Every structure is written in structure tokens, then in C-alpha cells.
Amino acid sequence: MGLPEERRKSGSGSRAREETGAEGRVRGWSPPPEVRRSAHVPSLQRYRELHRRSVEEPREFWGNIAKEFYWKTPCPGPFLQYNFDVTKGKIFTEWMKGATTNICYNVLDRNVHEKKLGDKVAFYWEGNEPGETTKITYRELLVQVCQFSNVLRKQGVQKGDRVAIYMPMILELVVAMLACARLGALHSIVFAGFSAESLCERILDSSCCLLITTDAFYRGEKLVNLKELADESLEKCREKGFPVRCCIVVKHLGRAELGMNDSPSQSPPVKRPCPDVQISWNEGVDLWWHELMQQAGDEFEPEWCDAEDPLFILYTSGSTGKPKGVVHTVGGYMLYVATTFKYVFDFHPEDVFWCTADIGWITGHSYVTYGPLANGATSVLFEGIPTYPDEGRLWSIVDKYKVTKFYTAPTAIRMLMKFGDDPVTKHSRASLQVLGTVGEPINPEAWLWYHRVVGSQRCPIVDTFWQTETGGHMLTPLPGATPMKPGSASFPFFGVAPAILNESGEELEGEAEGYLVFKQPWPGIMRTVYGNHTRFETTYFKKFPGYYVTGDGCRRDQDGYYWITGRIDDMLNVSGHLLSTAEVESALVEHEAVAEAAVVGHPHPVKGECLYCFVTLCDGHTFSPTLTEELKKQIREKIGPIATPDYIQNAPGLPKTRSVAPRHCGKSTGEPGLLLSVPLPRELSTWLNTLPACFKSKGQIG
């Protein structure tokens, strides 16, 4: 086994070469020589040596990396203990249990005081409008975080409490999450595109004591009154018997009124003319961020936490319809995101890194905030969207800040491809050295465009596979070591031991396709589902005892490269974000007109997958464009705009099979097995492909 690149010298010049063997199969693109020369891992052989040691000697491998961080007290017992086999008892993973540290101290205080990076820019902030910019240094960020830690402490927040954060991509979001980490509280960040109902559900599930939000913000041309949504959510919480005692509000659109123009450590006033946004105010609950910060001290001793103490909760869609609160812990997560960031992006101190993900997703947690800061990196924090005010916005930002490492989603790449090469090539992009993709497998056509047009055929692409549950990258190329194959996530990261299983749970060797699982823990693995460890065990470990089950299918080719083939459970990947079919179905059947609903994925040229919904109506109701819009609105309100279906199909008789386990996607009289023959997504997809084209002309699809 081995690629041609390993068996003969690389050619000279900066352009990576496409290699094709005698069999006609594409072998991949070699890393450019200039990238290899300075890379942390400069060859495939070196990668294999490090990976073998990380898997065979995980305690020693990660123990050496742990020495690069500050520990208030060392690990008193075993460095690693775990059980992946549900037949042998409770599932658990413990890395360095008993050691104490604080992740905020490691990513801020040490960078300022020990590494002398206080004057280094931590973030360049780029607002929705091109003229809205500022920056914040590591020292300024530390002061802001200490001040807000004092604010939270004054509001009664203690170690172990849960704090909900519902904010756009502004500097205060980073400050808020790091302040929670500093005092040992768990942040639960909810993407600002989610609905009031989704926010309420997450607040209730983890009993959050406090909410942090923003007055309003622009996303492209669209004005989002976030405070209004937050108020609606808190009202729902009160109705359900859980009043949140405090809501801290950042005055973002109203910043100009506060005279903050000269403050280097806060986002600047919004330059776009704003209509009168009505911000309701709830006395006794709502507090202004800026007023609290004016009264706060700028020193705060960090709370020293056990390595296995929880750091944050982040909710991800679950196949049952109820989101899962994924719990990550302080020590292992810190080690893993710092290490993956360093090696996957081949980070060097002079780099300017830009991950375009929202912090409301795990990518933003790991590769906007914690991973870059743990390495003392300078990053870009972007509030806007790729197409506003024009389709070249991303590349103008790359040139503006001389971005060297760029990480985005295949959905964004496919969307920008539609506008042709000109919006990209009219910008220099000469600073770019490494490109990355995240969220879903990238199709070869988009990979080749990204490589040819954006990277000018000189930038390696790291196509990363990982999940909210894994904390960081699991399968990924390394820029200086891995010959790239378009669409393949290539090889496992350090400490990751993948396997491919058949339906019987047998490991498949060589070329194979089946269930992707991992055989042993890595430091960044989630520890539990918040408040429901049984669900954690059932979801990830019950199907194949002894393995962590990803829920993804995978193929391994003759060169050992891994290719993700898609979800094998009732989850859909829309624009790089997992959505539960059951959650969407549940939202549909809450409408009075819908008796039954079923949801499947449908190919989409930009999103990768979109939602295709089938509904069976109750007697007396007629399918119409008005009903279609009502159903879409209901889904937006229950889940969020990201879950809006592209198609809603009137299906008077859904295809059914008696072999299918019951699933709640129909109205019930309280009898849980009422719909005994609800179709599986695969069966619906097959049926969908057989639908005659005349359905659309007859108005059956909205």
C-alpha cells in the first residue's frame, strides 16, 4: 500500500500535482514543497509514526502535550480510564481526572503574562457592513473577560451553573463564553438563527439561571430583533414554570448612542442607518451589558476546575426529535482543540486564521474561540454573510487582514461557485496558504473549484470530518503530509482509531464500506448527554458494544483513505448542520390540518441536502399554497429558519411497511403505537424518485 507520491520525489515549483496511476484512478495532489518545508508534520511517514504512537501509547502521547498547559494541581491517579462496552457497565471516559486547571487561564492569562502576547491581536472583528471593523488584543480581551466574570458573579452565577447565550457574532459573545469558563459555569450557546421555541427548550433542559442576548443585528439586508425573540422565549419559560431570573442585553445596534466609538475592545457603532427598532424592557429581569461592565472590576481569580468538570453544553439534533445536550469537559477538550488546531491548520505564530462558522455551532466553539486562543493565534470574527454587500465579500476580507488559513463549509463554496470565478479572482488572495472545509463531505466538483480558483492550485485543502460530539477533528488531511483526494477526509487524526463495521458488528479490513465507528477514546470526546446518560449510552454505544458509533456510513479505499458516505440514521445534513427528521415531523403534525408527516432528504445543488416533507391532511382540509406557507412558518417558529423545507408534498397515502418501528410523526390519541407503519426515510426516498413529474403541475408540491 502507498501512494506514488511516497515512492518518488516531488517535482519542483509551487504547484501541487495531480497523480493518476495505471489503473486510471486519481491518486491525489501532493502537498506543495513550500508547505512541507515549514510544516509541523512534513511527510506521510512522519504522520504515520506519530499516529501509531498516539494510538498505541495514548497516555504518553497526550501526557507530553498536557505539559504545554498550566495545571494548578497535577493528575493524582491514572491519566486515562474508560469503558466503551455497555455490556460491561456504565460508559465513561476520564482523562487526567483529579488534575485541576482553568481553560480561560490557559488561553488568556498565560498568553498575556507568560508568553508575552498581551499586545498581539486576538480578533479582528468585521461587522455586517464593510466599514464596521475593530480589533481586540489578548490583554484587552483578558480585561473584558475579568470584568464580565465579576458581572456574572454579582448576579449570583456560581461554578456548575448553566448560562444561556443567544447572540450574533460580536466580540461580547467571546467575552461571555470565556467569562463563564473562568468562573466554572457552563455556557449553553444557542445559535442566533434558532427560534424562540428552540431557545426555550434548551434553557429548560439545562435549567439555565441567566440569559445573555443582544438588542438586534443585521444579517445581510435582514434585520433580526433578537431581544424580541429572547423575550418570547423567556415568556414561554415562565409559562412552563421556570422563570429565568436575569437577562443581560448587549446594546449592539444602539451602540452609537453610548459613545463607544473609540473603544478598541468592543464592536464599533453600526454604520448602516437603522429603522426604529422597538426594544421591549422587562424591569427586574433585563439589565444592560454596558451599565454592568462600567461598575465591574478588571481582575478576577479563575475558578480551578477538575479536568473532568463540564465546560459547556451544546445542543445538537437528535433522531428522537428532542435535541441532545452534548457535554464537553475542561481538560480533555482543551488538549484536543488546541492540538487539532495546531496540526490540522499547520498553525504558526505569524498566521491570521479565519473560520467562517458561527460560534453557535461546535465549529465556532472549537475553531473560532478555544482552539485559536489556546495557540495564541490572531483570528477574524465575522458578523456578516458571504454574499453581502456582494459576492466577493469573503475574499475582500481575506485581502484586508492577510488571512493565511481559511476554514469554511462546502455549502458556502457551492453557493459562491454559482457566481463564477470573477468575484474571487478580482481579489489577490496571495496571503492564503491552507484552505479547509467542515460540516459535510465536499463534492469533488466543489473541491476542485476551491483548489483551482480560491487557492490558485497552491493551497492544500484539509477536508475535515468530525461532530459536535467529538469536540474536534477526527478524520483529516495534514497540510504538509497528506496527498489529497477530492472528497476524502483521508486519515485519522492523532489518538483516533477508526474502524468500519458490517451490520453484524464485525470489523472489515482493507477496501470496505459500512458503519464508521471509533475503537478508543480521544481527549475531546463528549462525556454524556446533559441530564440523560442513558440516552448517551443508547445513541452512541448500544448498537455496537465496545465502539463509539458515529451514525455515519463510510468507505475505505485501496489506499486506506476514508470517504464519508452520509448519515445512516434519521438525521439530515442541511448546509452542514444536522437536523432531525423526527423534530421536523413533530413540528408539522402540530398544525391542525396535518394528520401524518414524514421527512426525507433530497439532493440540493448548494445545501447538499434539503428537506422534502410529505403530509397527509386531516379530513376537511385542502392542500394549498396558503397551507404550505403556514407549515413552513410553523417549522421556522418551532425550530428556526435553517429547518425551512424546500418541498412540501401532499401525500394522501404515505407508503408504509409493517416492518418499520413506530415513530411519532402523526397525531395520536395518546396511544404511542397508533402509527404502526410509518415509513423509513430510505423507503420514502425510493418512493420520491418514482413520483411522476405531473405532481408539480397538479399543485401537489409546495
HELIX and SHEET records of a PDB file:
HELIX    1   1 PRO A    4  ARG A    7  1                                   4    
HELIX    2   2 PRO A   33  SER A   38  1                                   6    
HELIX    3   3 LEU A   44  GLU A   56  1                                  13    
HELIX    4   4 PRO A   58  ALA A   66  1                                   9    
HELIX    5   5 VAL A   86  LYS A   88  5                                   3    
HELIX    6   6 ILE A  103  CYS A  104  1                                   2    
HELIX    7   7 TYR A  105  GLU A  114  3                                  10    
HELIX    8   8 TYR A  138  LYS A  154  1                                  17    
HELIX    9   9 LEU A  171  LEU A  183  1                                  13    
HELIX   10  10 ALA A  196  SER A  206  1                                  11    
HELIX   11  11 LEU A  226  GLU A  239  1                                  14    
HELIX   12  12 ARG A  255  LEU A  258  5                                   4    
HELIX   13  13 TRP A  289  GLN A  294  1                                   6    
HELIX   14  14 VAL A  330  VAL A  344  1                                  15    
HELIX   15  15 ILE A  362  GLY A  364  1                                   3    
HELIX   16  16 HIS A  365  TYR A  370  3                                   6    
HELIX   17  17 GLY A  371  ALA A  374  1                                   4    
HELIX   18  18 ARG A  393  TYR A  401  1                                   9    
HELIX   19  19 PRO A  410  MET A  417  1                                   8    
HELIX   20  20 ASP A  422  THR A  425  1                                   4    
HELIX   21  21 PRO A  444  TRP A  449  1                                   6    
HELIX   22  22 TYR A  450  VAL A  454  3                                   5    
HELIX   23  23 HIS A  533  TYR A  540  1                                   8    
HELIX   24  24 THR A  581  VAL A  589  1                                   9    
HELIX   25  25 PRO A  625  LYS A  638  1                                  14    
HELIX   26  26 PRO A  641  ALA A  643  5                                   3    
HELIX   27  27 PRO A  681  THR A  690  1                                  10    
HELIX   28  28 CYS A  694  SER A  697  1                                   4    
SHEET    1   A 2 GLU A  18  THR A  20  0                                        
SHEET    2   A 2 VAL A  26  TRP A  29 -1                                        
SHEET    1   B 2 LEU A  80  ASN A  83  0                                        
SHEET    2   B 2 PHE A  92  TRP A  95 -1                                        
SHEET    1   C 2 THR A 100  THR A 101  0                                        
SHEET    2   C 2 CYS A 305  ASP A 306 -1                                        
SHEET    1   D 7 THR A 133  THR A 137  0                                        
SHEET    2   D 7 VAL A 121  GLU A 126 -1                                        
SHEET    3   D 7 THR A 378  PHE A 382  1                                        
SHEET    4   D 7 VAL A 352  CYS A 355  1                                        
SHEET    5   D 7 LYS A 405  THR A 408  1                                        
SHEET    6   D 7 VAL A 434  THR A 437  1                                        
SHEET    7   D 7 ILE A 461  ASP A 463  1                                        
SHEET    1   E 8 ASP A 286  TRP A 288  0                                        
SHEET    2   E 8 CYS A 246  VAL A 250  1                                        
SHEET    3   E 8 LEU A 210  THR A 214  1                                        
SHEET    4   E 8 ARG A 162  TYR A 166  1                                        
SHEET    5   E 8 LEU A 186  ILE A 189  1                                        
SHEET    6   E 8 PRO A 310  THR A 316  1                                        
SHEET    7   E 8 LYS A 324  THR A 329 -1                                        
SHEET    8   E 8 THR A 528  VAL A 529 -1                                        
SHEET    1   F 2 PHE A 217  ARG A 219  0                                        
SHEET    2   F 2 LYS A 222  VAL A 224 -1                                        
SHEET    1   G 4 PRO A 498  LEU A 501  0                                        
SHEET    2   G 4 ALA A 512  PHE A 518 -1                                        
SHEET    3   G 4 TYR A 548  ARG A 556 -1                                        
SHEET    4   G 4 TYR A 562  ARG A 567 -1                                        
SHEET    1   H 2 MET A 571  VAL A 574  0                                        
SHEET    2   H 2 HIS A 577  SER A 580 -1                                        
SHEET    1   I 3 VAL A 594  HIS A 604  0                                        
SHEET    2   I 3 GLY A 608  LEU A 617 -1                                        
SHEET    3   I 3 TYR A 647  ASN A 650  1                                        
END                                                                             
